[in-house]
Amino acid sequence: MVEKTCAACDCDLDANSIKVKIGGKSVEVCCVECARKLKEAHASAAAPGEGRDMDGDRMAASAHDEQPQIARPSAALLTGVMVIGFYLSAMTPARADASASVMTSTQMSSKMSDQSPTVFAVAKDSDSGPLFSYDLLVTPGFQVFKEKIISGRITDSMTDKTHTEGAQSSPIRRSVQTASGRISYTEQGVGPVALFVHGVLLNGHLWRHQLAHLSDIRRCIAVDLLAHGDTEIAPDQDVSVTANANMLKEFLDALKIEQVDLVGNDSGGGIAQIFAASYPERVRSLTLTDCDAHDNWPPEPFKPFLAMAAAGGLRGTLDAMLADKSIYRSPQALGPAYEHPERLTDDSIEKYLRPLVRSEQRTRDLQRFLAAFDNKHTLAVEARLKTLKAPTLIVWGTDDVYFDVKWSRWLADTIPGARRRVEFEGARIFFPEERWAEFNKELRAHWQAAHREAR
């Protein structure tokens, strides 16, 4: 069953939804006010074809900002189990897929024009779904916020300010220099900052649906960790989870951001705990999903991968997964991390893995990151974690082969600020991109509750 959302505000639609004709197409909205806004926006809009390339899929925020291309749907299916040598063949097989709803979005990405405040709207499904292009414009009045360049570091003039505009921005790729290296990140939206932290082998692309659909209430920032994504570091830079937590502080300092709503997944969840325990004053709220905690990591099913990397097979394995994306999706590789691995597009796999083989140093940096896996880092902050008062949401997939749901209960019992624990039946570790609509709904409610509590 496909969940329908309002074409204007992205809230869930019910039986009282309203159908509106916009540019010859019929869209659904939740109320008369949303219908009015869409009609006004369309009436005052500039030509909707501006700012797109030949395929109509790419949006550019400015001539100086790198804009990621919207992932195209992939028709590739797994045709068989692909095995990467001796090591990957030892990895734990995936559990049987549980049934799940396919979430659909009519949330809009936008292209900002230097001459006009109007924005062309594109809506897309999850990675496996179709791309829809609507002849409508989001509410005009989007302000252009100029960048400031301070000591060679790019910052944003809306740093950590309260959101006052109804319109949305486009995702923008940036980087900032810190003592740990030049940290790459993607941001979207304005308002209080929400910082999203990914796990091993991934990068900020994991959080694309959060950036796209929560940017109306937050300045959403997805950072690339040390040894991941487009972040650039020195060959001798410490890349442990504690070093990554310290990097997050340097990163926020460089951008002059005081507090964040912190969200972590997998290794990023362990890093988020270390950061929150070490710098509690910087955390407005905390959200943890399936992740490292206490002494539960590295997880047993991932140890064959660590052994393969230690034996020198990392580059060959990454190259194999890039050459044949079905290997990445297979039960012997990353398939067990997904509820529906066949729905993950080739484009997303490219975005995750290609930066890791861009140079020999980048692959070595990842190998050092893997070699530094040691639960002594989370154990070292446990006493401070037990004093953390930040409002905390814990969301867990019940079918995760890496981190059992019992660890969600452990975190809820350990963190005094824990307010709510949620289980997503049948979900696996990377549910922030598979079950993003459900997860985003929990994040919205959590942030709103934390705000009320702080008043």
N, C-alpha and C positions, 0 to 999 in steps of 0.2 A: 504494500500500500504506500502511495506517495503522499508525503505530508505537504500541504499547500500553505504558502505564506503570502502575506500581503505584499503587493508589488511596490508599495511606497515605504512601509516601515519594517517589513520582514517579520511581523508578528504572526502567530498562527491564525489561520482562517477558520471560522466556524460556519454554522448554517446560515448566519446572517450576513455573509459576505456580499459585496456589491461588485457587479461586473461593469467595467468601464471601457469604452471604445477610445483607444489612444492611437492616433496615426494609422487607423485602419485595422488595428489588432485589438483583440479583447483580452483585458487583464482583470484580475480580481484584487480588490482591496478590502480592508476590514471595516471601513467607516466612511461616512460622507466627507469628513475632513481630509482623509487621505485621497479620496477621489478628486476633491477640489484642487489639492496641491499638484497632483499629477496633471490635471487639465491646464492649470495655470502655467506649470513648467513647460508643457508641450507648446502652449500658445506663444510663450515668450522666447522659445529656444531658437538658437542658430541652426544652420543646416546640420543634421545629425551625422552626415558622412564624414565631417572633418576629423582629422587626427587619426584615421585608421590606415593601416597598410592595405595591400591588395586583398588580403584574406579577411580584413575587418576584425582581426583578433587582437591586435596589439595597440596598447594605449601608452602615450608618452606624457609624463608629468612635466618634464622640461628638457631642454637640450642637454642639460648637464647631469641628469639623473638617469640611471639605468633602470628600465622598466621591464620586469619579467613578462614573458609572453604567456597568455592564458593557455593552459594545457589543453590540447586537443584530445578528444575521446579516442581511445585505442580499441581496435577490433581484434587485437591479438588474444588468443586463448592458449592456455597451457596445453601442449600436445603430448606431454610425457614428463616423467621425472628425469631431471638432469642432475648429474652427480659431479661435483668438483673434486676429483681425486679422493684420496683415502680419508682426509680429515673431515670434509663436509659430509661424506657418506655416513659418518658416525653420529651426526647430529640427530636430535630427537625428532621423530616424525610429528607432523601437525595433527592436532585433534580434528575430529569430524566437524565440518562447518555447521554452526547453528544458524537457524533462520533469523533474518533481520530485515527491518524495513529499510528501503532505499530512501534517503532524505533528499529532497529537492530544494533548491534555493532560487528565489527571484531577487536576491540581494544584488545590488548594482555595483560594478566597478566603473570608474569614470575617467575621462580624459579632460584635463584642464587646459583651457586656452588662455594665452597671454592677453588676448583682445577681448574675451568675453567670459563672464562668470558661468555660462551655461555648460552643462556636462552631458555627454552622450552616455547612455546607460546600456550595459550588457549584463545579462544574467546567465549563469551556467549551473548545471547540475553538479553532483559529485564527479570525481574523476572519470567514472565510467559513463556518465550521462551526456545527453546532447547539449550543444551550445545554442542558446536562444539569443537573438538580437531583437530588442524591442524598439519600435519607433517612438520612443518617449524620452523625456529628459527629466533628470532629477531636479529638485527644487533649486531655482537660481539663487544667487547670493553667496555662492561659495567664495570665501576669501583666499587670496593668494598670500601665503606667508613667506616672506623673504628669508633666505638663508643668511646666517651670519658666519663669517669665517674668523675664528679666534685662534691665534697661534697655530694656524695650519689645521685646526680641528673644525669639522663641520658640525654645527648645531642647528637647532630649529628655534625660531623666535617664539613659538608657542609652548616652550618647555613647561610641562607640568601645570598648565593652566586649566581652569574649568571650561568644559565644552559648552559653547553657547550657540553654535550653528547647527541647523538641521541637516545640512548637506554633508556628503561624504567626499573624502579624498581618494586618490589612487595610491596603490602601494608604490613606495619609492625605495630604491636600493641606495644605501649610503655606507660609509665607513668612517671610523674615528680612531685617531692615534691614542694609544694608552701605553703604560709601561710594559704591559704584557704583549703588545703587538698592535697592528692595525686591525681593529675589530670590524667585521662586516655585519650589517644588519639591514632589515627591511622594516619600514614603518608605514603606518596608514592611520589616518584619523587625527583628531585633536581632543584635548581634554586631559584628565588624570591619566598617568602612564600605566599601561599594563605591559609587563615584560614576560615574554614567553621563552622557555629554555628547553631545547630539544635534547635527544639522547644520542648514543653512539651510532655512527654510520650515516646519520641524517644531517639536517641543517635547518635553517629557519623556514624552509619550504613546508615543513610539517604543519606549520600554523597558518597556512594561507587562508583557510576558511575562517579562522578566528579573526584575522586581520580584515578580511573582506566584510564580515558580518557583525563585528563588534565595534567597528571604527566610528559608529554614530555616537557612542558613549565613552570611548577611550582612545587615547593615542596609543595604538597597539604597536609594540616593537618586538620583532622576532630576531634574536641575536644568533650569529654563527659562533659556536664554541671554538676554543683553541683546538687546532688540528682538524677542523671541519669547515665545510663550506668555502667561502671566499676570504675568511680571516687569514691574515698573513702574520707569521711569527718567526722569531729567530730560531736557528737550528737547535739551540740549547735551552729554549724556553720550557719551563716546567709546564706540563700539560695534565697534571693530576686533577682529580675532581676538586680538591681544595684550591689549587691554582686557578681553576676555572671560576670558583666562587669568588676569589679575590679579584679576578678579572672583571666580574660583574660589577663590583664596587667601583673599580677604576673606570669602567665604561659609563656608569651612571654619573660619576664625578665629572668626567669629560663632557657629558651632555648637560651638566648642571641640573640633574633630576634628583630630587630629594627623596621621594617615596614612590613605590610601585605596588601594583597588584601583581604578585609574582605567581607564575604558572609553570609547572615543570612536569616532564614526562620521561620515563626510563632513567638513564644516567642524569638527565637534566633535573629530574625530581630529587635525586640525591644531592646534586649541586645546589638546588634551591633550598633544601633543608640546611645545608652547611652555611649558605649565605644568610638565611633567615636567623639561624642560631648565632651567627657571628655578628650580624648587623641588624638586629631586630628593629631598630629605629627607622630603617629604610623600607620596611615592609608594611604596607597599608593593609593588605590581605594576602593570604597564601592559598594556592590550590595545588594539590598533589594528585597525580594520576599514577597508574601502575609504574612503580619506580624502585630504585635502590633505597633500602632502609635498614638500619641496624646492621646485622651481619648476613642479610639475605642475598648478598651479591659478591662476586659475579654469579649469576644464576647457573645452575647445572647444565641446562640445555645450551648455554652459550659457551661453555668451556671448550668444546672441540674447536670452535672458531678461534678462540684465544690460543689454543695449542697450535693450530695451523699457522696463525700469524707469527707466533714465536719461532716456528720452524722455518720461516722465510717464505711462506706461500701466500702472503697477503696480496702482493701486486698481481700475481697470476690469478687469484680468485676474483679480485675486483675486475680485472680485464675480462675474465670469462663471463661474469654477470652483466657487464656492459655489452659484450658482443652478442649475448643471447639472454634477453631479459627474462625468459621463462626460467632460467636458472635462479635468478633473484627470487622469483615467485614460488619456487619449488619447495616441497617439504624439507629438503635437505639444506636449504639456505634460509631466506627471510620469510618464506611462506607462513610459518607458524606465528609470525607477529601480526598477521592480518586475518580478520574474519573472512574476508573475500579477497584473497590475493590476486585473483584473476581480474579484478576491477582496477587495480593499480596500473596507471598508464606507463608506457615506455618513457614518456617525457618526464614523469616524476622520478623514475629510477635514474634517468640521466642527470637530473638536477641533484639527486642525492649523491651519486657515486662519482660523476665525472670530475668534480673538484679534487677528489681524493687521489686521482692519478694524473693530475695536471703537471706534476713534476715529481722527481724522485724524492725531494725533501718532503713534499706534502704526504706522500705515502709513508715515509719514515716517521713523520709526526703522528700520523694515525697509529702506526705500530707502537710508538712510545706511549700514546694514550691508552691503548689496549694493555700494554705491559704494566701500566701504572694502576690497573684495577686492583684495589685493596680496600676491604671494608673497614680498615682501621680509620679511614677518613670520616665515615659516618659515626662510628663508635666514639671518636674523639669529641664530637659535638653533642653527644646524646644528653649529657647533663644540662646543657644550655637549651636544647630542644625541649626539654621538660619544663622550661620556664617561659616558653614562647606564648605570648598572649594575642598575637595577631589573629583575627578571625580566619579560620582555616576550613576549607572545603576539601573533602577527599572523595574522589570519583574513581571507581575501579571496574575493570572488565572481569567478568566471572570466569572467562574461558582462556585466561592468560597462562601460557605454558612457562613463562619466565618468573612471574611474580604472583604467587597465590593470593587469593582474596583475603586470606587471614592477615596479610600485611597491612591491608587497609584498616582493619580493626586495631592492629598494633599502633598504627600512627594516630588513630582517633583516641586511643587510650593514653598515648604518650604526650601529645601536644595539648596543653590546657586550652588553647584558643580554638580547638576543633569545634565547629558548630554543626556540621552536617556531613554524613557519610552516605554515598550513593553507589549502588551497584548497577552496572549495565549488563543485563543478562546476555550471555553469549559473546560479549565483546572481548577483544584481545588488546594487546599493549598499545597498538597504534590507533586506537579508536578516536583520538582527536581529529584525525582526517577521515575516518570511515563513518563515525557517528557524530559528526561535527554539529549537526543541528540540535541534537539532544544535549550535547556537551555545552554548546553556546548558551542554551536556555538556562542550564545550571549556573554558568558563569555570570550571566546577567543578574539572576536572582541573588547570587552570593555577593556580588559587588554592591547591589542595591541595599541588601541587608547590612553589610559592613558599613556602608555610608550612614544608614539610619542609626546604627549602633554608635558611630563616632560622634554624632551630633549631641 
